[in-house]
Amino acid sequence: MPTINWLRKEFYYGYDSGDVLSVIPNWRRFNEERIIGGSYRNVFLKGAVPYLKPDSKVMELGPGRGSWSRAIMQNIPNGKLTTLDFQDVRQWLHPERYNMRMDNIQVTDNSFSAVPDHSFDFFWSFGVLCHNNLTDIKEILKNALPKMKKGAYAVHMYGDWEKLEQWGWKKGKVPAEFKNKPDDEIWWPRNNSKEMAAAAAAAGWDVVSPDLGLVKRDSIILLRAK
Ligand SMILES: C[S@@+](CC[C@H](N)C(=O)[O-])C[C@H]1O[C@@H](n2cnc3c(N)ncnc32)[C@H](O)[C@@H]1O
């Protein structure tokens, strides 16, 4: 299931996490936050804002309907956001509203060939790597690294089966029968902080922290481009 072929099609409707910056979450975000065990506003304030400057050039993987993209845009008034997604997200993100400061690229693979080398100060994703298996995550991290400026940071949420076990599969809304199925038949493939850190290091990143500890069900890795 979370093969690249499944992922290319699955989110055609445009996944939405609501307004991640509002102090009071809307109903959708409220429900997601209960499932994940954390506040999206807190995730953004601690996991993205410290790495953004007004003129940052940011790359985001898998924006969907752009919940996190809009929060990023608010924090880079003189910068630029480039998004890559299997879907054509322009219908939801409306790049025409941002005076050439947003570029939305529809991709078909994990090559990152559509973006120039050494161009980004920050690389962000949320709700994306948790659906990609470790082989694809390794490919993503390896191919994204040359696109970053030296010393640039990256922050990515990913699935962590060890935290999920602690938090609870039912509470985390991941079917427990996935435990008996291979990764290519489930939409929440196996991963944990040790495997993720090893994958990132093998791809050439400095692992600053395998998990920022911002949500209870999943992990959020902080990386730096050497
Ligand atoms: C669950 S949605 C999350 C959307 C948004 N980030 C959020 O949190 O609201 C995952 C999005 O990532 C995209 N996606 C998943 N894996 C991808 C990959 N390897 N390359 C490009 N886009 C990907 C999907 O098409 C989808 O739009």
The ligand as an SDF file (V2000), in Angstrom:
LIG
                    3D

 27 29  0  0  0  0  0  0  0  0999 V2000
   -1.3280   13.1290    4.7170 C   0  0  0  0  0  0  0  0  0  0  0  0
   -1.0120   14.3890    3.5420 S   0  0  0  0  0  0  0  0  0  0  0  0
   -0.3430   15.6860    4.5860 C   0  0  0  0  0  0  0  0  0  0  0  0
   -0.5650   17.0740    4.0510 C   0  0  0  0  0  0  0  0  0  0  0  0
    0.0020   18.2120    4.9170 C   0  0  0  0  0  0  0  0  0  0  0  0
    1.4430   18.1230    5.0370 N   0  0  0  0  0  0  0  0  0  0  0  0
   -0.6520   18.2410    6.2740 C   0  0  0  0  0  0  0  0  0  0  0  0
   -0.0080   17.8070    7.2580 O   0  0  0  0  0  0  0  0  0  0  0  0
   -1.7970   18.6910    6.3650 O   0  0  0  0  0  0  0  0  0  0  0  0
    0.4710   13.8080    2.6920 C   0  0  0  0  0  0  0  0  0  0  0  0
    0.8140   14.6120    1.4440 C   0  0  0  0  0  0  0  0  0  0  0  0
    2.1410   14.2760    1.0560 O   0  0  0  0  0  0  0  0  0  0  0  0
    2.1830   13.9030   -0.3090 C   0  0  0  0  0  0  0  0  0  0  0  0
    3.3000   12.9210   -0.4260 N   0  0  0  0  0  0  0  0  0  0  0  0
    3.4690   11.8050    0.2970 C   0  0  0  0  0  0  0  0  0  0  0  0
    4.6460   11.2200   -0.0170 N   0  0  0  0  0  0  0  0  0  0  0  0
    5.2280   11.9930   -0.9520 C   0  0  0  0  0  0  0  0  0  0  0  0
    6.4430   11.9250   -1.6720 C   0  0  0  0  0  0  0  0  0  0  0  0
    7.3000   10.9290   -1.4880 N   0  0  0  0  0  0  0  0  0  0  0  0
    6.7220   12.9010   -2.5820 N   0  0  0  0  0  0  0  0  0  0  0  0
    5.8290   13.9160   -2.8000 C   0  0  0  0  0  0  0  0  0  0  0  0
    4.6630   14.0510   -2.1240 N   0  0  0  0  0  0  0  0  0  0  0  0
    4.3660   13.0980   -1.2210 C   0  0  0  0  0  0  0  0  0  0  0  0
    0.8050   13.3780   -0.6150 C   0  0  0  0  0  0  0  0  0  0  0  0
    0.4890   13.4820   -1.9810 O   0  0  0  0  0  0  0  0  0  0  0  0
   -0.0690   14.2930    0.2540 C   0  0  0  0  0  0  0  0  0  0  0  0
   -0.4400   15.4720   -0.4020 O   0  0  0  0  0  0  0  0  0  0  0  0
  1  2  1  0
  2  3  1  0
  2 10  1  0
  3  4  1  0
  4  5  1  0
  5  6  1  0
  5  7  1  0
  7  8  2  0
  7  9  1  0
 10 11  1  0
 11 12  1  0
 11 26  1  0
 12 13  1  0
 13 14  1  0
 13 24  1  0
 14 15  1  0
 14 23  1  0
 15 16  2  0
 16 17  1  0
 17 18  1  0
 17 23  2  0
 18 19  1  0
 18 20  2  0
 20 21  1  0
 21 22  2  0
 22 23  1  0
 24 25  1  0
 24 26  1  0
 26 27  1  0
M  CHG  2   2   1   9  -1
M  END
$$$$
